[in-house]
Amino acid sequence: MKPYSLSQLDDELRRLIPDFDVVHSSAEAALHVDGGANPPHLPDGVSEDDVRRYLLAPHYRGTHSEVCHRAVWMLHDLGFCNDEIAEILKDMPWLPKRYRNRLSTEIKRSLSKPRPVCCATISSAVPLPLNKQCAITLASCPQLSDAFMRTLERYGNYAGLPVSNKILDTSRVIESVSKTDTQLSVQFPCGVGKSTWAVVHIATSAGQGELYIMVVQNRETVFHAANQLRAIMPPDDVGVYVGWNSEECVSISGKPHDFKDCLRDDNQSACRTCDGRDKCNYHRSRSQLGRNVVVMTRESFLVLCEKGCDFSRRRIICDEALLTFVDEAFSADELDTLHRLFTRYGYDNRLSNLLKSLFPSLSFNAFSGAGRIPDGHIHWCELSKVWDGEIVSRIIRFVKAAGDSLLQSEALVYRFLLYFRTAAMCGASYAYTYDGKILRVKKDRLDLRNFTACRSMMVLDATAALSLSEFAPTTCIYTCPDLDIYAKQGFAKFYVAVGNPTKTRRVKNIEAGLELMQVHGSEIFAAGPVMLPLNRDCDDAIAHVETGITQCASRHGLSVQIRKISRGLMRGTNAMRDCTSAFMAAAGFFTSIEDIALHACLRQRRDLPWSELRNADGSPRMHHGRFTNSVAQDIYMRKAITELYQGIYRSAIRDGRNVSVVLAVPDAGWLLPLWQLMRFTVVDAAHANPQTVQMFTGLSRLVNMSAGATVTKRDAAACLGYPGVDGWKDHKDMLNGLLAQFFQINHHGLVRKELS
Amino acid sequence: MNTFDLVIMVTGASNEDYVGLALGSAKNRYCSRLHQLNDDVLYGSKILDANCWFCGSVLDGKGCKAINCLWTKSIILDVDYGKHGHKRQSPFPDCQSAMDHVYSQTLQPHIIWHTGHGIQLAFLLDENISFSDAHKTALYEKHKRGLNKIFRGDSTCSREHLFRMPCSMNIKPGCPPVRGEILRWEVPQ
């Protein structure tokens, strides 16, 4: 940072303080604190109406003046000036009557007082979808076209499956929404036939001249989908694009090549002399990229985007959530090496200053390399401002020129190059943090909000509402409640260990989980194996849990088979589908404070001080088990709930069987987004406070009521652990916040809304 | 980055210049040449194990009053937090919220140090502000008031004001002793 000049300070202060010339003392200044200097900086996708709606049902407790104090600070932090705050607050039903005539004075007084410990924040209660949700009914969708029906029949003949009502209804709905927008997301339950629709739709439309990219989860699925497509449309129109695979390369060439030996554009590529190249899917991929329909993995799609591949004539259908975030870490020594290499030829200023441009807060010295001073911020940068195609060619030229002298660092340079490679159309950005030893970077490879380099894009994702990727503001997440009857999901019984699913709380969560297993063992162990998701670094916990579960089962006179699964491998595996119970309380679904912080930085698109997210001792900055930073809390919840859902869905529930799940969640609000994805009931919860236990079980009873059922406010409050005549009145705000999503609340009572 | 460096950076003093200090109590003020302070800090005189303050301006060596102040090279603010150790109510409940407020501003201080019951912020200037120049002195004081307003600091606008020596002990009756620390060091290379 450069020192300030007096004139610079003068300009800045005049900009920041409208009445700069009449500031006299700090005591006076405290009373004039005003957010009006800046326009409201509402989070993306949040309108002023959202703020009003949020304030109408605040999710926090306290006296009216405390609620008012928090609301004033929240609006102040969002950038509203005092007059605007008064305008918003005057309509709030909870505003104390005594404030109404002196609201402006009260706002000033509130702002002159210390900031509330935990400011009210938008979306602090449950994670809301980042894009608007739109429910459509089956009846509103037109019938399927004859061409689609003919292709569907061909598909049925190929797969040996009859054309069921499930496939027909699902196809009708998706076919209808697919014609509405250029970018959309479809959130239908797993097993209703989204993938079948995708294959049949592509085969039908490709015959009419449309060009498609089909994005699927992994390499196996690529070949499976390509075979399906080739069976129902001209095979030559279907191409497969896959990346380099070491097993395939060795099996074809018989030599242990590296990916660098097989670069497609390299004159010295080993593929040029390889006899088996005609059988190599990687080698043939390039030529198949021009076909009418190309099937590829999510990773290949993102890599092609980063290479600047032109998809403007193609429609893209992603049969999987499009996760665009990728992490990388460079140690200080690796940074030293990179800095030394890139400054080797001083004449190339662009390359010499590359690291300084990428990581402006780090200090690089010609002799000592990267500084070892920890950074107090997480920084956000737009990659397109630093990186372009020219840099890639410069680095490749540099690598080639260096020859053998670069052998030791070659892998590092390639890792760096492949990680930061991007094209302008991607709108990529990244966040980084440096602790003096390791530089952690998280990159958003594709800015889906501004991605227009394709004709249309459709994402079929069962958990779209919890997705961390945000689409353009006009994009809808479509749901269809009519299709829920086809969801091949069983019913889950939850046994809740109340606590954050973090590694630090693991021992407590395990103890609480085992306690629940002891009480309800006969129900939990009765049917089949127990799935046990675990983190990699918890060898001590594995033995503890296994022994505990075995002992619990033997006490109930049962034997149990335990199936362990690594938390990182939970997505996309079918190996656990015979497990009828799951012990999920042993897994920490909190990734890491760095991961959350980098994600929060990318979401907010600004630098974040570590002090917002972490205490001085390195622990997450939480208040009552929640991050005080609402964005970090939202990301934590999204990640944890998505993983919980994915984990539960690995079990026999996906085959329509009922399962028992022991899991750790910190508060009852976490169950609400999960309820949108699957049906469950909470049988019991482990917590010292019986009221908390009742909150979990009661909430589950209430949300499982059938549509149209009514309940009085007093009964609803009693069900959630607040009995008595004033149970509802005393906890109105909190109860409203919890139940408003599921109930129509009026002065007579609560009416369960239609399932959605 | 240490106490001695910080005093040089914020006052713009060189080895033979006088800096103002106070030890034990703020009333025990004295002047010391900068190199003497360095020797004190480095060689054992336990200056940092007691209450210790320094003056934000370079002195003429004849006293520690406003008239003895020659120049300074920074604007230093004192931002309090918490209930302990303060007579008046602090604008922030804890250190984190004070730091959050600082970090949320577009104008950022070069140095931040924690004093035990508050934080102090130094905005380095690109030139020495000589107090013999009335125009610059007026500007300096006005800017200091402006920054105090933004950062919610207390009224430390006088040039002879004492600030806690970074890394020294903060010993106040009724509160446990706390050692200060430097939280941010973003000085120009």
Chai-1 contact restraints between the chains, C-beta under 6 A:
chainA,res_idxA,chainB,res_idxB,connection_type,confidence,min_distance_angstrom,max_distance_angstrom,comment,restraint_id
A,M1,B,H110,contact,1.0,0.0,6.0,A-B,restraint_1
A,M1,B,E186,contact,1.0,0.0,6.0,A-B,restraint_2
A,K2,B,P188,contact,1.0,0.0,6.0,A-B,restraint_3
A,P3,B,L124,contact,1.0,0.0,6.0,A-B,restraint_4
A,P3,B,L125,contact,1.0,0.0,6.0,A-B,restraint_5
A,P3,B,D126,contact,1.0,0.0,6.0,A-B,restraint_6
A,Y4,B,F123,contact,1.0,0.0,6.0,A-B,restraint_7
A,Y4,B,L125,contact,1.0,0.0,6.0,A-B,restraint_8
A,S5,B,D126,contact,1.0,0.0,6.0,A-B,restraint_9
A,L6,B,L139,contact,1.0,0.0,6.0,A-B,restraint_10
A,L9,B,H143,contact,1.0,0.0,6.0,A-B,restraint_11
A,E12,B,L107,contact,1.0,0.0,6.0,A-B,restraint_12
A,L13,B,G146,contact,1.0,0.0,6.0,A-B,restraint_13
A,L16,B,I150,contact,1.0,0.0,6.0,A-B,restraint_14
A,I17,B,G146,contact,1.0,0.0,6.0,A-B,restraint_15
A,F20,B,G146,contact,1.0,0.0,6.0,A-B,restraint_16
A,V23,B,R145,contact,1.0,0.0,6.0,A-B,restraint_17
A,V23,B,G146,contact,1.0,0.0,6.0,A-B,restraint_18
A,V23,B,K149,contact,1.0,0.0,6.0,A-B,restraint_19
A,S25,B,S155,contact,1.0,0.0,6.0,A-B,restraint_20
A,S26,B,N148,contact,1.0,0.0,6.0,A-B,restraint_21
A,S26,B,G153,contact,1.0,0.0,6.0,A-B,restraint_22
A,S26,B,D154,contact,1.0,0.0,6.0,A-B,restraint_23
A,S26,B,S155,contact,1.0,0.0,6.0,A-B,restraint_24
A,A29,B,K149,contact,1.0,0.0,6.0,A-B,restraint_25
A,P114,B,F92,contact,1.0,0.0,6.0,A-B,restraint_26
A,P114,B,P93,contact,1.0,0.0,6.0,A-B,restraint_27
A,R115,B,S97,contact,1.0,0.0,6.0,A-B,restraint_28
A,P609,B,Y103,contact,1.0,0.0,6.0,A-B,restraint_29
A,S611,B,Q96,contact,1.0,0.0,6.0,A-B,restraint_30
A,S611,B,M99,contact,1.0,0.0,6.0,A-B,restraint_31
